[in-house]
Amino acid sequence: MRAVVYLRQSLDRTGDGAAVERQRNDCLKLCADRGWDVLREYVDNDTSASSKKPRPQYIEMLAAIGRGEVDVLVAWHIDRLTRRLTELEHLIEISQDTGLRIVTVTGDIDLSNDAGRLVGRILASVARGEVERKGARQKRAQQQAAQEGRPAGGRRAFGYESDGLTIRDDEAELVKAAYVDLLQGASLKSIAKRWNDAEMLTTVGNRWIHSTVRETLLNPRYAGVRTYRGEVVGPAVWEPLIDQDTFDAADALLRMPERLVTTGNARKYLLPGLALCWCGSDVTTGRTRHNKRTYNCRATKHLSRAAEPVDALIGGGEIDGVHVRGVVVERLSRPDASSLLTSCHAPEIDDLKAKAEAIRERIDNLATGLEEGILTLASARKASERLRAELDSIERRLQQATTADVLGPLVHAADVEEAWSKCDLRQRRAVIDTLMIVTLLPPPRGRRAFEPESVQIAWKDGRS
């Protein structure tokens, strides 16, 4: 008798395959007692038999059986082979076509006759019932854990140990700093770079990218909140890393449409969309035929200025081989810089979010009304334009409400120039947008050297 042995374990928590090894010993003993030659072992470790996910070794074994290479299939129990009736019916068809005999350590099953098929189906149904009961118990246990604010288990959360309660200090400090950086204008890409530079991997061992950072910072657990299936159920028992207001601000900021643009559409340079041409239009970037970056008027294309010296004048760098400190650093280093900080209270974030959601729902209702013939196309379009204008206004206010004072870390820094050098591009643009209006004037005719006077700066606080 040509025998094959199939071994499977649903969940291998330790990775040592101990349960598979126990099955192997029992199955090989059965084969030896009956004098069968074991041609091969097929092993699907840490693999469920109740899901629809393919089991590679099981599929390969069925192929060998279909080729007529196997006389008897040995497993520890029928539920090691399958917990799904559809798979059992497939086994029945194969056994009838090939004369396959199925033997288990816990009792033989002869699928070639109706009695054996009945027993097999009963055992498969029992195995399926056990899966469903186990799932119900697990679901209830998870609900109870959520109601009590306890961790749910599963994959370790970044910043906490595997128990879900103990803070892992080195990771936790990165998480705390990331929320601060985000609300001060930092990009997710720059946060990912800082975490990678610190040689901190995700809890599954991967390097960070902007999307995994976003997913992490949107997790309410860092504010000490317990959720179940995406819904907040109450306070958690573990110590939070941030307060609720900080999380709400970050959550609102990360869910704003402009934060969802692809990295290919993200700003790459300092002043596009911020600086103005002397005609009033904003500027965009371009390139000369010698590949030198320029700032060009978006509207009329009548202005083209070399970009590097303009950026250096504003943010600091080299102009004609001479290092300049930069207007931003100079202004924030003055003794009166603290007067730039505002003390006004931002609008209530929850109220703004609710208003934005209500407007989106009204926009959706317009589409429904148009489909049902209640509204005409013209009336729906007019109402939609008005509502979208209101939504844009609400989202701008929400952005202002959820963005912390971008100037504070620079104004309070012991070394403003060093603090500025550590800011990423998004943070620098936020500072410039808060401080000033930059207007590019036409350069004087006949002069090739950069003229700082051709860059006009109007301070938003009215000072010079």
Secondary structure as UniProt FT lines:
FT   STRAND          2..8
FT   HELIX           18..34
FT   STRAND          37..44
FT   TURN            45..46
FT   HELIX           56..66
FT   TURN            67..68
FT   STRAND          72..75
FT   HELIX           78..81
FT   HELIX           85..98
FT   STRAND          101..104
FT   TURN            105..106
FT   TURN            111..112
FT   HELIX           114..147
FT   TURN            148..149
FT   TURN            158..159
FT   TURN            162..163
FT   HELIX           169..183
FT   TURN            184..185
FT   HELIX           188..197
FT   TURN            198..199
FT   TURN            203..204
FT   HELIX           210..217
FT   HELIX           220..223
FT   STRAND          225..228
FT   TURN            229..230
FT   STRAND          231..235
FT   HELIX           244..254
FT   HELIX           257..260
FT   HELIX           263..265
FT   TURN            272..274
FT   STRAND          276..277
FT   TURN            278..279
FT   STRAND          282..287
FT   TURN            289..290
FT   STRAND          293..297
FT   TURN            298..300
FT   STRAND          304..306
FT   HELIX           307..315
FT   STRAND          317..319
FT   TURN            320..321
FT   STRAND          322..324
FT   HELIX           327..332
FT   HELIX           335..340
FT   HELIX           349..371
FT   TURN            372..373
FT   HELIX           377..402
FT   TURN            406..407
FT   HELIX           408..411
FT   HELIX           416..422
FT   HELIX           425..435
FT   STRAND          436..440
FT   TURN            445..446
FT   HELIX           452..454
FT   STRAND          455..459
FT   TURN            460..461
//
